[in-house]
């Protein structure tokens, strides 16, 4: 065979249709595998989260071979904002051709248009013939001086069934404006039908996470959730050992005997009962220690309240489980992996790992499903979604909410939360949403209110507060994984601004809105702040969000009613206990003052040292007080601002960067 003949690969085969007869998906995959080739990963066993290492993907050319100028693209597992680090990358071939390596490793992440690390290997000089191989090594540490080059590093978040995506350009005619949008078939890069899969698992135990109720009453009993975590917060599911529990300060609450956890517990356990004496007083914390493993942990603060008092329940009201949209758990297309996890996995994580009291795992209507743009087959799973919620629903213990995410590109994103089984709504037009919700008792939560997309397949603008409906939109999401949206100018927890649609912008228009938080995670891990979006990295800032709901009981109806009445507050993810009142009126209330001065009171129990407390009125800080320790109080008088109705809310900042915001209170001046 001459060199010239060696540069011409065999012609690609037809796919999907044979002589006008439709073939099965299995047959189409087999034909594609024959044409495009196969790949294997070494090593192919479980990968420890955050581990450094070397991995080699060996591609074997199919019947089409690869023409000069063509090549392969290798993408390590990439899910939403979860990334691997490539380290030093090399490529070799068994063919007569040459291969050249180039990397696409853009950072920071940008909204949903994340540029994940990509290895491009181009065939040069001659064709890669059928059966010949290309071996791509990420994290090649070197052979002459091992360790000279940087190893690759796996993602820090433990996840099941992560794919290495391998794509092939057999003709050398792929072109992009963005590697997330490769050329369509038969041109351009095509995804291999069989891809290497790895499980990313937790590392060895490093600490204990302890989740306790935010409020308990004298004379009651309660339990705490203990989870065994690795260095990155993943659950070490194989842990076995004794866990001893205590209460600080001692006295008033008695702790149970040590608990023995086994590998069958999966790294988490509900431990109790803790018995609250009738003379107990807060705040207290629960301590846990596994002495043999050398790990320990301390709970969030617990406040002791009267039996008749409302309680504080923590929830993540905006989170997702995208694998529910693709039961095959396979990548949705070239360089595209919008998230992982099923509905059931998300609810189980919320209850058994994060220890949330309530959660909103949002369902996407099929017509506007993000994955539908790639024509991913999907059944309408609305009934299945509600059935799963019914299985997890346990009034008094765990309240999963029926939730739907809708997007009007001209008016922003919002999540609908229902007090019952919910009503299927698929319209995205904001003016059509309101009549569709009549009689449902739903609450609608505008989210990531002050950011817009960058165009492309996700084309949306900031929240349009001129098209507000106060009957349903009683709260807004002030904090999530992109940071906070308190102010239009970036500063503090607010990392993105300039859109003119911040929380303070909405309040300045006269809208009466409470504050909630959610993670907007697409990892089926509600309550966990490990999602980087819009160039905001959770390693650098405290991002994410939780909602604290103030309600008499843990039921879906009580949660929704509290959100409707704005009896709630938001945090960046810490379980801070917060109470804020003006003249005895609590969060979300509206009242008319009787004098020109009002009494401002607050009490805060922090999860870390409190740096400062700030009372904000109509966008201005009118009272600032430094914190001392983990407990802080305010008891001050303030003169009313002018002759108009004013809103007041409390901002709490901890030394660890976590922030909490009370919902506003609206005060009208005295009527004379």
C-alpha positions in Angstrom: 0.0 0.0 0.0 1.4 3.4 -0.9 1.6 6.4 1.4 -1.1 8.1 -0.7 -3.4 5.2 -0.3 -2.8 5.2 3.4 -4.2 8.7 3.7 -7.7 7.7 2.6 -9.9 6.1 5.2 -12.8 3.7 4.3 -16.1 5.4 3.6 -18.4 5.8 6.6 -21.4 3.5 6.8 -25.0 4.6 6.7 -26.7 4.8 10.2 -30.2 4.4 11.4 -31.8 3.4 8.0 -30.9 0.4 5.8 -32.4 0.3 2.3 -35.3 2.4 3.5 -36.1 0.1 6.5 -35.8 1.6 10.0 -33.5 -0.4 12.2 -33.5 -0.7 16.0 -31.6 1.5 18.4 -29.5 -1.5 19.3 -28.7 -2.2 15.7 -27.9 1.4 15.1 -25.5 1.5 18.1 -23.8 -1.7 16.8 -23.4 -0.2 13.3 -22.0 3.1 14.9 -19.6 1.1 17.0 -18.4 -0.8 13.9 -17.9 2.4 12.0 -16.5 4.7 14.7 -14.6 2.3 16.9 -14.3 1.6 20.6 -12.4 2.8 23.7 -11.3 1.5 27.1 -10.1 3.2 30.3 -7.2 2.1 32.4 -7.5 1.9 35.4 -11.3 1.4 35.2 -12.0 0.9 38.9 -13.6 3.3 41.4 -12.0 6.7 41.7 -11.6 8.4 45.1 -13.0 11.9 45.1 -10.3 14.6 44.8 -7.6 11.9 44.2 -4.5 12.6 42.0 -3.7 10.0 39.4 -3.0 8.9 35.9 -5.7 7.6 33.5 -5.3 6.3 30.0 -8.1 6.2 27.4 -7.2 3.9 24.5 -9.2 4.4 21.3 -9.4 1.7 18.6 -10.4 2.9 15.2 -13.5 1.5 13.6 -14.1 0.6 9.9 -14.2 4.3 9.0 -10.7 5.0 10.3 -9.7 8.7 10.7 -8.6 10.9 7.9 -5.7 13.4 8.3 -7.0 16.4 10.0 -9.6 14.4 11.8 -9.2 13.0 15.3 -10.8 12.3 18.7 -11.9 14.4 21.6 -11.7 13.1 25.1 -13.7 14.7 27.9 -13.2 13.5 31.5 -16.4 13.3 33.6 -18.1 16.7 33.5 -21.4 17.3 35.1 -22.8 20.8 35.3 -20.1 22.5 37.4 -18.1 19.4 38.4 -14.7 19.2 36.8 -11.6 17.0 36.6 -8.2 18.6 36.3 -6.3 17.2 33.3 -2.7 17.6 34.5 0.0 16.8 31.9 -1.6 15.1 28.8 0.2 13.0 26.2 -1.0 10.9 23.2 0.6 8.1 21.2 -0.6 5.9 18.4 0.1 2.5 16.9 -0.6 3.8 13.4 1.8 5.2 10.8 0.3 8.7 11.3 1.3 11.3 13.7 -0.9 12.7 16.5 -0.9 16.2 17.9 -2.5 17.2 21.3 -4.3 20.4 22.1 -6.2 21.2 25.3 -9.4 23.3 25.9 -9.3 24.0 29.6 -11.2 27.3 29.9 -12.0 28.7 33.3 -14.0 30.2 35.0 -17.3 28.4 34.5 -20.0 30.5 32.9 -23.6 29.9 33.7 -24.8 26.7 31.9 -22.2 27.3 29.2 -19.4 25.7 31.2 -16.2 25.0 29.2 -15.1 21.7 30.6 -11.5 20.4 30.1 -11.3 18.8 26.7 -8.4 16.9 25.0 -8.3 17.2 21.2 -6.0 14.7 19.4 -5.5 15.4 15.7 -4.3 12.8 13.2 -1.5 14.1 11.0 0.4 13.0 7.9 -1.5 9.8 7.2 -4.8 8.2 8.0 -5.4 6.2 11.2 -6.5 2.8 9.8 -9.2 0.5 11.2 -7.9 -1.4 14.2 -5.1 1.1 14.9 -5.0 2.8 18.3 -4.6 6.2 19.9 -3.8 6.2 23.6 -4.5 9.5 25.5 -3.0 9.8 29.0 -4.2 12.5 31.4 -2.0 13.1 34.4 1.1 11.6 32.7 3.7 12.0 35.5 6.6 11.2 33.2 8.7 8.1 32.8 12.4 9.2 32.8 11.8 11.2 36.0 8.5 10.0 37.4 6.5 12.8 39.1 8.1 15.5 36.9 4.7 16.4 35.4 1.4 17.2 37.1 -1.0 14.3 37.6 -4.7 14.6 36.8 -7.1 15.2 39.7 -10.6 13.7 40.0 -13.6 15.7 40.9 -14.2 16.4 44.6 -17.8 15.4 44.6 -18.6 11.7 44.9 -21.0 10.6 42.1 -22.2 7.3 40.6 -21.7 6.3 36.9 -19.5 9.1 35.6 -18.7 8.9 31.9 -15.5 9.6 30.0 -16.9 11.0 26.8 -14.9 10.1 23.6 -15.9 11.6 20.3 -14.6 10.9 16.8 -14.2 13.1 13.7 -13.5 10.6 11.0 -13.5 13.1 8.0 -11.6 16.0 9.5 -14.4 18.5 8.9 -15.5 19.3 12.4 -15.8 23.0 13.1 -17.1 24.9 16.2 -17.9 28.3 17.5 -18.1 26.6 20.8 -17.1 23.0 21.6 -20.4 22.4 23.4 -22.1 22.7 19.9 -20.1 20.4 17.6 -21.2 19.9 14.0 -24.2 17.6 13.4 -24.0 14.1 12.0 -22.6 12.8 9.8 -20.2 15.8 9.9 -18.1 16.7 12.8 -17.5 14.9 16.0 -19.7 11.9 17.0 -20.1 10.3 20.4 -19.0 6.7 20.7 -22.0 4.5 21.6 -20.1 2.8 24.4 -18.2 4.9 26.9 -16.0 4.2 29.9 -17.8 4.6 33.2 -16.4 5.1 36.7 -17.8 5.6 40.1 -16.3 8.5 42.1 -16.4 7.4 45.7 -15.7 9.1 49.0 -12.3 9.0 50.6 -11.4 7.9 54.2 -13.4 9.5 57.1 -12.2 12.9 58.1 -14.9 14.3 60.3 -18.5 13.9 61.5 -21.3 16.1 60.3 -24.0 16.5 62.9 -27.5 18.0 62.0 -29.8 18.8 64.9 -33.2 20.5 65.0 -33.0 24.3 65.0 -35.6 24.5 67.8 -36.8 22.0 70.4 -39.3 22.5 73.3 -38.8 21.8 77.0 -40.1 18.3 77.9 -39.7 16.9 74.3 -37.4 14.3 72.8 -35.4 14.6 69.6 -32.8 12.9 67.5 -29.9 14.1 65.4 -28.5 13.0 62.1 -24.8 12.0 62.1 -22.9 11.5 58.8 -19.4 10.4 58.3 -17.6 12.7 55.9 -14.4 12.6 53.9 -12.2 15.7 53.5 -14.6 17.1 50.8 -17.8 16.4 52.6 -18.8 13.2 50.8 -20.3 10.5 52.9 -17.9 7.7 53.7 -20.4 4.9 53.3 -18.3 2.0 54.5 -17.7 3.4 58.0 -18.2 1.1 61.0 -17.6 2.1 64.6 -19.0 3.5 67.8 -20.1 7.1 67.9 -20.4 8.9 71.3 -22.7 11.9 71.8 -22.8 14.8 74.2 -24.4 18.1 74.8 -22.7 21.5 75.3 -23.2 23.1 77.7 -24.1 20.1 79.8 -27.2 19.9 81.8 -30.8 20.4 80.7 -30.6 17.9 77.8 -29.6 14.3 78.3 -27.8 12.4 75.5 -28.3 8.8 74.5 -25.8 6.0 74.9 -23.1 5.6 72.2 -24.4 4.3 68.9 -22.6 1.6 66.9 -22.7 2.3 63.2 -22.1 -0.5 60.7 -21.3 -0.5 57.0 -24.9 -1.3 56.3 -25.8 2.2 57.6 -24.2 3.8 54.6 -22.3 6.4 56.6 -25.3 8.1 58.2 -27.5 7.4 61.2 -30.4 9.0 63.1 -29.4 8.8 66.8 -31.6 9.5 69.8 -33.5 10.1 71.9 -32.2 13.3 73.4 -34.4 14.2 76.3 -35.1 17.9 77.0 -35.7 18.8 80.6 -38.5 21.1 81.5 -36.0 23.7 82.9 -33.7 23.4 79.8 -32.5 26.6 78.2 -30.7 27.3 74.9 -28.6 27.6 73.0 -27.0 24.2 73.0 -25.1 22.1 70.5 -24.7 18.3 70.2 -21.2 16.9 69.9 -20.3 13.6 68.3 -17.0 11.6 68.3 -15.8 8.3 66.9 -12.7 7.9 69.1 -11.3 4.9 67.3 -11.4 6.6 63.9 -10.2 9.9 65.4 -13.0 12.0 64.0 -15.6 14.3 65.6 -18.1 17.0 64.9 -20.4 19.6 66.4 -24.0 20.3 65.4 -25.7 23.5 64.4 -27.1 25.6 67.4 -30.3 24.4 69.0 -32.7 26.9 70.6 -35.0 25.7 73.4 -38.5 27.3 73.0 -41.9 27.1 74.6 -44.0 24.1 73.5 -46.6 26.4 71.9 -44.0 28.4 69.9 -43.4 28.1 66.2 -40.4 26.1 65.1 -37.7 26.7 62.6 -37.5 24.2 59.7 -34.6 24.2 57.2 -35.1 23.4 53.5 -33.5 23.7 50.1 -36.4 25.1 47.9 -34.6 25.1 44.6 -32.7 22.0 43.5 -32.7 19.5 40.6 -32.2 15.9 39.7 -31.6 15.9 35.9 -31.0 12.2 35.5 -34.6 11.8 36.1 -34.9 13.0 32.5 -32.6 10.3 31.1 -33.1 6.9 32.8 -30.2 5.5 30.7 -27.8 7.7 32.7 -25.8 8.3 29.5 -24.4 11.6 28.4 -26.9 13.7 26.5 -24.6 14.6 23.7 -21.1 15.8 22.8 -19.6 17.6 25.8 -23.0 17.8 27.4 -23.9 16.6 30.8 -26.4 18.8 32.6 -26.4 17.0 35.9 -26.8 13.6 37.6 -29.2 11.9 39.9 -32.8 10.8 40.0 -35.7 12.2 42.0 -35.5 9.3 44.5 -31.7 9.9 45.0 -32.3 13.6 45.6 -35.1 13.1 48.2 -33.0 10.5 49.9 -30.0 12.7 50.1 -32.1 15.6 51.4 -33.5 13.5 54.2 -30.7 11.1 55.1 -27.5 13.1 54.3 -28.3 16.8 54.4 -31.0 16.3 57.2 -33.3 18.8 55.6 -36.8 19.2 56.9 -38.3 20.2 53.6 -37.1 20.3 50.0 -38.2 21.4 46.5 -36.7 19.1 43.8 -38.0 20.9 40.7 -39.7 19.0 37.8 -39.1 20.4 34.3 -42.1 20.3 31.9 -41.1 18.3 28.8 -41.8 21.1 26.3 -39.2 23.3 27.9 -36.9 20.6 29.2 -33.3 21.8 28.8 -32.2 18.4 27.5 -35.0 18.4 24.8 -32.8 20.7 22.6 -30.7 17.6 21.9 -33.8 15.6 21.2 -33.2 13.3 24.1 -36.2 10.9 24.4 -38.1 11.5 27.5 -41.5 10.3 28.7 -43.7 12.7 30.6 -42.9 11.5 34.1 -45.2 13.9 36.0 -47.2 11.1 37.6 -44.1 9.2 38.5 -42.5 12.3 40.0 -45.6 12.8 42.3 -45.6 9.2 43.2 -42.0 9.3 44.4 -42.8 12.4 46.5 -45.7 10.6 48.1 -43.4 7.7 49.0 -41.0 10.1 50.8 -43.6 12.3 52.4 -43.8 11.9 56.2 -45.7 14.7 57.9 -43.9 15.8 61.0 -40.6 14.3 59.9 -39.9 15.2 56.2 -41.9 17.4 53.8 -40.9 17.0 50.1 -42.7 19.7 48.1 -44.1 19.3 44.6 -42.1 21.8 42.6 -42.0 22.9 38.9 -39.4 25.2 37.4 -40.6 27.5 34.6 -38.7 29.9 32.4 -40.0 32.9 30.5 -36.9 34.1 28.7 -38.3 37.7 28.8 -39.2 37.7 32.5 -36.8 35.3 34.3 -36.9 31.9 36.0 -39.3 30.8 38.8 -40.1 27.7 40.8 -43.7 26.9 41.7 -44.2 25.2 45.1 -47.5 23.4 46.0 -49.1 22.6 49.4 -50.4 19.3 48.1 -50.0 16.9 45.1 -49.8 19.9 42.7 -51.1 20.8 39.3 -49.3 20.1 36.2 -48.3 23.4 34.5 -46.2 23.4 31.3 -46.6 27.0 30.0 -43.5 29.2 30.4 -45.2 32.5 29.5 -45.5 34.5 32.7 -49.0 35.9 31.9 -50.3 32.3 31.4 -48.9 31.0 34.6 -51.1 33.0 37.0 -54.5 31.7 35.7 -53.1 28.2 35.6 -52.5 28.4 39.3 -55.9 29.6 40.4 -57.2 27.6 43.4 -53.9 25.7 43.9 -52.6 27.7 46.9 -49.2 27.6 45.3 -46.2 29.9 46.0 -44.0 31.1 43.1 -40.4 31.8 43.8 -38.4 34.0 41.4 -34.8 32.8 41.4 -31.3 33.9 40.2 -33.2 37.1 39.8 -30.3 39.5 38.8 -28.4 37.5 36.2 -29.1 36.8 32.5 -27.8 34.1 30.2 -25.1 34.5 27.7 -27.3 33.6 24.7 -27.1 30.3 23.0 -29.5 27.5 23.9 -30.2 29.2 27.3 -31.5 32.7 26.4 -33.0 34.4 29.4 -33.0 37.8 31.0 -33.1 39.1 34.6 -36.3 39.0 36.6 -38.9 41.5 35.2 -40.3 43.0 38.4 -42.8 45.1 36.4 -44.7 41.8 35.7 -45.0 40.8 39.3 -48.0 39.0 40.8 -48.2 39.5 44.6 -50.9 36.8 45.0 -48.3 34.1 44.2 -44.9 35.7 44.3 -44.6 36.3 48.0 -40.9 35.5 48.4 -37.8 35.7 46.3 -34.6 33.7 46.2 -31.9 36.0 47.6 -29.1 33.4 47.7 -28.0 30.4 45.7 -24.9 28.9 44.1 -24.2 32.0 42.0 -24.0 34.0 45.2 -26.5 36.4 46.7 -28.7 38.9 44.9 -29.3 41.3 47.7 -28.0 44.4 46.0 -27.5 45.5 42.4 -23.9 46.5 43.1 -21.6 43.6 44.0 -20.3 43.5 47.5 -20.3 41.1 50.4 -22.2 38.0 49.6 -23.5 39.6 46.4 -21.1 38.6 43.6 -23.0 39.4 40.5 -24.9 42.7 39.8 -25.7 45.3 37.3 -29.0 43.8 36.1 -31.3 46.1 38.0 -33.3 43.3 39.4 -31.8 42.6 42.8 -33.8 42.0 46.0 -33.5 45.7 46.9 -34.6 46.8 43.4 -37.7 44.7 43.9 -38.4 46.1 47.3 -37.8 49.7 46.0 -40.7 49.1 43.6 -43.0 48.5 46.6 -43.2 44.8 46.3 -43.7 42.9 49.6 -41.4 40.0 49.3 -39.8 37.7 51.8 -36.4 36.0 51.4 -35.6 32.4 50.8 -32.5 30.4 49.6 -31.8 27.4 47.5 -28.7 25.7 46.0 -29.9 25.4 42.4 -27.7 22.3 42.4 -28.0 19.8 39.5 -26.3 17.0 41.4 -29.3 15.4 43.2 -27.7 16.6 46.4 -30.1 19.1 48.0 -28.6 21.3 50.8 -25.0 20.8 49.6 -23.1 23.9 48.5 -20.7 22.3 46.0 -22.0 23.8 42.7 -20.0 26.5 40.8 -21.9 28.6 38.4 -21.5 31.9 36.5 -17.8 32.0 37.2 -18.5 31.8 40.9 -16.4 29.0 42.6 -17.6 27.7 45.9 -14.0 27.2 46.9 -13.6 31.0 46.9 -16.9 32.2 48.2 -19.7 31.0 50.5 -22.4 30.2 47.9 -25.6 28.2 47.9 -28.6 28.8 50.0 -31.0 27.4 52.6 -34.5 28.6 53.7 -35.5 28.7 57.3 -39.3 28.4 57.6 -41.0 29.5 60.8 -44.1 27.4 61.2 -46.1 25.6 63.9 -45.6 22.1 62.4 -43.6 20.3 59.7 -46.3 19.7 57.1 -46.4 20.8 53.5 -49.4 23.0 54.1 -47.7 24.8 57.1 -44.5 25.3 55.1 -46.4 26.9 52.1 -48.5 29.0 54.4 -45.4 30.3 56.1 -43.9 31.2 52.7 -47.1 32.9 51.7 -47.0 35.0 54.9 -43.2 35.6 54.5 -42.5 34.0 57.9 -39.1 32.8 56.7 -35.4 33.8 56.2 -32.5 32.8 54.1 -28.9 31.9 54.6 -25.9 31.0 52.4 -26.2 27.5 53.7 -25.4 27.7 57.4 -28.2 26.8 59.9 -28.1 30.1 61.7 -31.0 30.7 64.1 -32.4 34.1 63.7 -35.3 36.1 65.2 -36.0 39.7 64.2 -38.9 42.0 65.3 -39.9 45.6 65.1 -42.4 46.8 67.8 -43.1 43.1 68.5 -44.0 42.4 64.8 -42.1 39.5 63.2 -40.7 38.8 59.8 -43.0 39.4 56.8 -45.5 41.5 58.7 -46.8 45.0 57.8 -48.0 47.4 60.5 -48.5 51.1 61.3 -46.3 52.5 64.0 -47.8 54.5 66.9 -44.9 56.8 67.4 -42.0 58.2 65.4 -39.6 55.7 66.9 -39.7 51.9 66.8 -38.1 49.2 68.9 -35.8 46.9 67.0 -35.0 43.5 68.6 -33.1 40.6 67.3 -31.5 37.4 68.6 -29.0 35.4 66.5 -27.4 32.0 67.2 -24.5 31.5 64.8 -22.8 28.4 63.5 -19.5 30.3 63.8 -18.3 33.6 65.4 -20.6 36.4 64.4 -18.8 39.3 62.8 -21.6 41.9 62.6 -25.3 42.5 62.6 -26.8 45.2 60.3 -30.3 46.5 60.1 -31.1 47.7 56.5 -33.9 50.2 55.9 -34.9 51.1 52.3 -31.5 50.0 51.1 -29.4 51.8 53.7 -27.7 50.5 56.8 -29.4 52.3 59.8 -28.0 50.2 62.6 -24.7 48.2 62.8 -23.5 46.2 65.7 -20.3 44.1 66.0 -20.7 40.5 67.1 -19.0 38.9 70.0 -19.0 35.1 70.0 -21.7 33.0 68.5 -24.7 34.6 70.2 -25.7 38.2 69.4 -28.7 40.4 70.3 -30.1 43.8 69.4 -32.4 45.9 71.5 -32.4 49.4 70.1 -34.8 52.2 69.2 -34.8 53.7 65.7 -36.4 56.8 64.3 -38.7 56.1 61.3 -37.4 57.1 57.9 -39.4 60.0 56.4 -43.1 59.9 55.9 -43.4 56.8 53.7 -43.8 53.1 54.4 -40.3 51.6 55.0 -39.0 48.1 54.9 -36.5 46.8 57.5 -34.5 43.6 57.5 -31.6 42.1 59.4 -28.3 41.0 57.7 -26.0 38.7 59.8 -22.4 38.1 58.7 -20.2 35.5 60.3 -16.4 35.4 60.4 -16.5 32.3 58.2 -18.2 34.2 55.4 -21.7 32.8 55.9 -24.6 35.3 55.8 -28.2 35.3 56.8 -31.0 37.7 55.9 -34.3 38.0 57.7 -37.4 38.6 55.6 -38.4 42.3 55.7 -40.9 44.0 58.0 -42.9 46.9 56.5 -43.5 49.9 58.8 -45.9 52.7 58.0 -45.6 56.0 59.9 -48.2 57.0 62.5 -51.5 58.3 61.2 -52.2 61.7 62.7 
